[in-house]
Amino acid sequence: MSAIDDTRPGRFERLDEGTRRIGVGSALTIVATIAAFLVLPAATIFPLLGFLAVVGYGWWRYQEATAKVVMSLMTASTVIILGLITVYLLWQSLPVLEQMGLSLFTRVGDTMWSPNTGVFSLVPMMWGTLLTTIIAMCVAGPLGIAGALFTSEMAPRWAREIIKPAIEVLAGIPSIVYGFLGFVIVNDYMMRELSLPIYGSLFGAGVVIGLMALPTIVSVAEDALDAVPDEMKDGSVALGATGWQTITDVTIPSAFSGISAAVILGVGRALGETMAVTVMLAHTQTLPDPLYDVFGAGGQETLTSLIASQYGIASGDHMSALFAAGVVLFITVLTLSIGSQVVEARMREKLGGEA
């Protein structure tokens, strides 16, 4: 016993010593790499090679300590990168905020977006984003949850082996393909059958975005449903409940946090979709009349399509206004993410489980 006790402190002392050495060396070389990238880009390779040399030596001499340090640096880098993106977006949007003030988010009138005259208002784009997201969720939400329920709880094994790979294939199709098909098929059909005033509509774009978000919702919701313990389902059936009663009263409530997370992820996909809406919409920076008109010529622009269609010709305050649109998107997605965490925490507290 004494021999074991004598060896353990030595091991941890070596680990702490290795962690300090590798940590200090890695931190110094990373700081030097960032500084060189900002001040003297041509010299960036030298501190970067130093970082690789420190990690290589540490892996040979203190493998466990090196793994700990590298993992810590990778985790910290995600937070730092997110912080830098946030600061950069806010910094670049300051000029147009100083010029327009809150009217950038509230101005409503005959002219709301005119880069040539220095008039910028994101109201039409925010409204277009809201409408397309609502339409997309009306398509993807019910279909996605129903698909997840069928795949997880009702489908035979052979059907699941076909459905799951098909869903993964749908998730991997590039958004530009969806947008092109929507432009050629959906827009053409609606123009021919509904005699729309302009080629393109928020409704068509929302439907296509909903189909794009569908695989995400199905996949995440199915994982949440599969995570419900079989003991809970078997206990419900043993008490006399039918299969459908077990699904509605046991499985869905237990997996509600995961299902809600799936829907929120789908909303995030709809909010952030760029290429499909850029291809399908007519890019009119006005409010629809009436506001709920998703088939008319007005309001055919979203925040993402605005950025994608105009960044190549933007400069000065125009470019700053596009960065402000990015800030709105960033804050919206961040709010959705926080909301999903709150919902999950409340459902875990209510159900007393981890599902």
N, C-alpha and C positions, 0 to 999 in steps of 0.2 A: 504493500500500500504506500509505503514511504517513497519507494522508487517512482511510482506513478505521480505522487504529489510533487516530487522534485523535477520531473520532466515537464509538467504542464506549464509552470510559470516561464520556463525558458522558451517554450514554443510561442507563447503569447507575446513575450518580450521581442522575439525575432519578428513576429508578425507586425507588432506596432512599429518597430524600427523600419521594417520594409515599407509599411504604409506611409510613414513620414517621408522617407527618402523618395519613393515613387510619387507620392502626392505633391511634394514640393517641386520636384523636377518636372512633373507633368504640367503643373500650374504655371510655372515660369515659362516653359516652352510654348504653352498655349497662348499666354498673354503676349509673348514676343511674336508669335505667329499673327495674332490679330492686329498688333501694332504695326507690324511690317506690311500687312495687307492694306491697312488704311493709309500709311505714310509712304512706304516704298514697296509697291506690289512686286517688283522684280526680285526682291530679296525674300519673299515669303517662303520660298522653298527651303531656305536654310534653317530657320527655327522649326519648320514642320518636320524636316529630317531629324532635328534634335529631339522632337517629341517622339518620333518613331523609334529613335535609338534608346531613349529612356524607357519606353514601354517594352522594347525588345530585351533590354538588359534586365528590367524588372521581371519579365516573364521567365527569364532564365534563372534569375537569382531569388526572387520573391514572388512566385507565381500566384499564390493566394492573395497576397497584399496587392499585387498589380491588378488582378481581376476585380478586387473590391474598389480600387481607385478608378479604374477605367469605367466600371458600371456607374459609379457616383458621378463622374464627369459627364457621361452620356445622359444621365437623368437631369443633371443641372443644366446641360446645354439646351434641353427642350424648353425649360422655363426661361432661360436667357434669350433664346431665339424668339419665343413668343413675346417677351417683353420688348425686344428690339423692334419687332414688327409693329407692335402697338404704338410705340413711341414714334416710329417713322411715319405711320399713317396719320397720326395726330399732327405731327410737325408739318407734313406736306399739305394738310388740309387747313392750316391756320390762315393763309392768305385769303381764301374765299370766305372763311368764317369772319375775318375782320371786315371784309367788304360787304357781305350780305347779312351778317348777324343771324339771328334766329329765323329771319325770313327765308333762309336757305331751306328750312324744313317746314315752313308754314305759308309761304307766298302762294296765293291763288289769284289768277287773273288771266287776261287774254294772252299775255306773253310770259311764260314761266321758264323757258330755257332758250336763251339766245346768246351764244358765246360771242358773236360779233358785236353786240351792244353791252356785254358785261352783265347780263341778267341770268341768274342761276337759281333754280328752285327744284328740289328733289321730290316735291310732292307728287307729280305725275308718276315718277318712277317707283316711289314707295307704294303708291296705290296700285300700280300695275303688278308689282311684286306680291302684294297682299292678295290680289285677286287670283293670280296664277297659282299661288301657293294653296289657297282655299280650294280651288278646282282640283289641283293635283292631289290634295289630301282626301277630297271626296271620292276620287278614283282609287288611290293607292291604299287608303286606310281600311275601308271595309274589305276590299279584295285581298289585301295583304294579310289581315288577321284571319279571314276565312280560309285563305290558302295555307296559312301556318297551322290552323286548327285541323284542317283536313289531312295535311301531310303528317302532322305529329300524332293525331289521335284516331283518325278514321281510315286512312289509306292502308291498303295491304302492303306487305313488304316489297313486292315487285314494283308497285306503283311508286313507292318512295324512292327506290333506286333509279327510277326514271325522272321523277319530278325534281329531286335535289340537284342533280347535275344540270338539268335544264335551267333552273333558277340561277345557278352559278354562271352559266353561259350568258344569260340575260344581263346579269350584273356586270359582265366583262365587256359588253358591246360598247364601243366608244360613243360618247354623247353626240358627236357630229353625225354619226350614222342615224341615230334617232331623229335628229333635227332635219336631216336630208329627207328621210322617209316622211316625216311630218309635213315638210314643205311640199313634197311631190304628191303625197296621197291625201293627207288630212286637209291641208289648205285647199288643194284642188277640189276635193269632194265638197267641202263647205262652201267654196265659191260657186260651184256649179249648182248645188242643191238649195242653198240658202240665199243666193244672190247677195253676198256681202258687199258692202261699199268699197272695200279695199282688200287686197290679197293678203290674208293673214288675220288672226284674231287671238285675243287672250284666251278664249275658250279652247281653241285648238292647241295652243302652246301648253295650257294647263293639263290637258288630257295626255299629251305626250310626256310631260314631266312626271305626271302620275304613273305612267307606265314605266318610266325610268326608275322611280323610287320604289316601285313594287318589289323587286328582288331584295332590296335592303330590308324592307319591313318583314317580308316573309321569312328571310333567313334569321334575323335577330329574334323575331317573335317565336319562331319554331324552337330556337335554342332555349328560350325562356320556358316554353311549355315542356320541353324535354327534361328540364332541370327539376320539375315538380316530382318529388319522391313517389315511387310506385306504391309505397305503403299507404299514402294518403288516398290514392285512387282506389286501391283494393279495399281499404276500410270503408269507403263510401259505398262501393258495390256490395260489400258484405252486410251493410246496414239496410240494404234493399233499394238503393238508388239505382236508377237506370243509367246507361252509359251517357246519355245526353245530360241528365241531371248532374252526374259527376263532373262533366266538362264545365257546365255553367256555374255550379255551386262550389266546386273544389279546385279544378285545374285553372280556370281563368282567374279567379280571385288570387290564387297563390302565385300565379305568374304575372300578375297585373303590372308590377314594377317593370319587368322585362318587356312586356307588351307596350307599355307607355314609352319606354325608352326606344323601342323600335319605331313607333310612330313619330317621336321627336327627331330621331335620326332621319326618317323620311322627310319631315318638314325641313330639316337642315339641307338635305339633298335638293329639295325643291327650291329653297331660297338661294342656294349657291349655284344652281344650274346656269350655265352660260351659253354654250354653243348651240343647244337646241333652240332656245328662245331667240338667240341672235339670228339664226337662220330663218325662223318661222315668222317673226314679228315684222311689222312695217316701219317701226322706229318713228313713231309720232309722239313727241314730248308734250302732250296735252292730256287733260283729264277727260274721261269718257262722259258723254251726256246722253242719258243720266249716268250717275256714277256706277250703277250696277250693270251697265251695258258692257258685256264681254264679247260682243260680236261687231261692234262699230269700229270706226276709224280712229277714235280717240283713245288715249291711254296705252298705246301699243309699244310700251317700253318698260323694262324692268331695270333694277339697279345693276345687275350683272351685264345685261345686254347693252346698257348705256356705256359701261366701261369698255366692253369688248369692241364696240362699234366706233368709239370716238377717241380712244387713247392714242391711236396712230397719228391723228391730226391735231391733238391738243397741245397747248403750251400755256404758260402763265397761269392766270386765274382759272382758265378752262381745265387745265390739268389738275389744279388744286381742287376744283369741284368734283372731279372724278375720284380723287382720293377721299373726299368727304363722303361720297357714295360708298366707298370701301369701308369707311369708319362705321356707317350705318349698318352695313351688312355684318361687320365684325361684332358690333355691340348686340345685334339681334341674335346671332348664332351663340354668342357668349351667354346671353340671357336664357336661351333655350337649353343650353348645356347645364346651367345652374338649376333651372327649373326641373330638368330630368333628375338631377341629383336629389333635389328636395322631395320629388314624388317618390323616388325609390326609397329614401330614408323613412318617409312617413308610412309607406306600405310595409316596410320591414318591421317598423315599430308596431303597426296595427296587427300584422299577421304573426309576428314573433318568429319569423324565419328568415332565410337568406335568399329565397326565390325572387 
